[in-house]
Amino acid sequence: MMCCPPLSELPAPPRGKKGWPWTEESPQAPDVMPGGQPWPKISIVTPSYNQGRFIEETIRSVLLQGYPNLEYIVIDGGSTDSSVEIIKKYEEWLTYWVSEPDRGQSEAINKGFGKASGEIYTWLNSDDYLLGNALESIAKAYQASPGAGAWCGGCLLVDAKGKKLRVHWPNRGDADGIADWSHNYFVQPACFFSEKGWQECGPLDEGLHFAMDFDLWLKMAKLTAFEKVPSILAAAHIHRDSKIGRGESHFKTEQVFVQIRHGYVNFAICDIARWMKEYDDLMRKVSRIYRFPLFRPVMPIARIVWDKLM
């Protein structure tokens, strides 16, 4: 069992960094939970590749939880920036870490969970971070609903400089609700799930690079309940260099593929139709501003994508 270290034991934060998780920490949790039960072991995997800009914040946000039963695993894909140097600063508090080439985020997460032994799992990308007391909140949610398969709270969205944008809360947690992902999505860093759920529904599909979590949530939701946690658990950076920022169209393609895979063709059709209309509306505006004939490649593109998916 690994206890989270106090702030005084960690390396000093970079110059000019203040607040959570640089100069603030969560209070150390008592030795046992309310009621006398032991704290469940929480296993967290951080997959990373060339995220030296953010990864120290990620690592510190986990280590400063004050949680008494943590397993923290970092899987780096052979970064060539400052990531490895930063990881080494904190290696004595990590359960396991490695830096070696891999085939992407999904493989890195699967590799990490292959080393895990906790009762509660999550992964935390290296440009996201936990908020204070998140692990204690999840442990108490697990204690209250041990039969659930996942527990999902609010996620704070911040820009690349850390400016707070808004909080996104989960909506529906049943399979039909999650399948309508465009309307009922939740943000992955704020979702934790049971070891049993992972054993039954994992590993991640390594052929998916954007919607692998959506695929996992649908598998889990068909078997077990997703419980809402009334706490803001994590923060996610929204920036143009993020994977979603660089590959929104790829995410949409994988989203539709996953919907069809799980039998939700109706949601796939609705999403494609909406995206087609949004694109068509945009092209109308552009054609009016720049006064050129309206070009509509949307329908044949949608047809090609649809044929590929089917």
Number of C-alpha atoms within 10 A of each C-alpha: 10 14 18 22 17 16 20 9 7 16 11 11 15 9 7 6 12 11 8 17 25 21 13 14 22 22 13 17 18 12 14 12 15 11 7 8 10 13 22 22 21 26 25 24 26 25 27 25 24 17 20 20 13 17 25 22 20 20 26 21 24 25 25 27 27 24 27 23 19 26 25 23 26 27 26 27 21 16 17 11 13 13 22 22 11 14 20 12 12 15 13 10 19 18 17 16 20 14 16 12 13 15 11 17 23 22 21 25 26 20 18 24 24 10 16 22 13 18 17 26 23 22 23 26 24 27 23 24 28 28 24 22 22 21 26 22 18 25 22 16 19 24 16 10 15 12 13 18 23 30 23 27 26 24 26 23 20 18 13 17 9 12 10 14 12 11 15 17 21 21 16 19 23 18 19 15 16 22 30 19 19 14 12 15 18 22 20 22 22 30 26 27 24 23 22 13 22 20 10 12 18 16 17 21 15 15 13 21 20 21 22 20 16 22 24 18 24 22 18 23 22 13 15 16 17 24 23 18 21 13 17 21 25 24 27 25 22 19 15 12 10 13 14 16 12 12 14 12 12 15 19 19 19 21 24 24 22 23 22 18 13 14 11 16 16 12 18 23 14 14 19 19 14 12 14 18 13 12 15 18 12 11 18 17 13 14 14 11 9 8 10 10 11 13 10 13 12 14 13 10 12 16 12 11 15 16 9 10 14 9
